[in-house]
Amino acid sequence: MTIRVMPKGLEVNLDKLKKKIIEKLKEVVEGEVGFKKQPIAFGLNALDLTLIVPEDKGSLVEETLSGIKGVQTVNVQSVSLV
């Protein structure tokens, strides 16, 4: 599963946001979460996450990420079966 997390603005520290994401998802995700900083516009960057999630917990991941302080939007980019 690949998910794009958009921060609320330029003032959001992406390194701190990564740590919060890892902390919140460690009970749901199998294995490690891959992160890639994706430039959007005017200095704003998104985080693209690559992770393995049980099929029945996909929506839980979205809800969990949406509840993190500093996150504006969470969009599923792709889903595939392993």
Residue pairs with C-beta under 8 A, 6 or more apart in sequence:
1 50
1 51
1 52
1 53
1 58
1 61
1 76
1 78
1 79
1 80
2 48
2 49
2 50
2 76
2 77
2 78
2 79
3 48
3 49
3 51
3 61
3 62
3 65
3 74
3 75
3 76
3 77
4 38
4 46
4 47
4 48
4 49
4 73
4 74
4 75
4 77
5 17
5 21
5 46
5 47
5 48
5 49
5 65
5 71
5 73
5 74
6 40
6 46
6 71
6 72
6 73
6 74
6 75
7 14
7 17
7 44
7 45
7 46
7 47
7 70
7 71
7 72
8 70
8 71
8 72
9 44
9 72
10 43
10 44
12 70
14 37
14 45
14 47
16 70
17 47
17 68
17 70
17 71
18 35
18 47
20 68
20 69
20 70
21 33
21 47
21 49
21 65
21 68
22 33
24 64
24 65
24 67
24 68
25 33
25 51
25 61
25 64
25 65
28 53
28 57
28 60
28 61
28 64
29 51
29 52
29 53
29 61
30 52
30 53
30 54
31 51
31 52
32 51
33 49
33 50
33 51
34 49
34 50
34 51
35 47
35 48
35 49
35 50
36 47
36 48
36 50
37 45
37 46
37 47
37 48
38 45
38 46
38 47
38 48
39 45
40 46
48 77
51 61
52 82
53 61
55 81
58 76
58 79
62 74
62 76
65 71
65 74
66 73
66 74
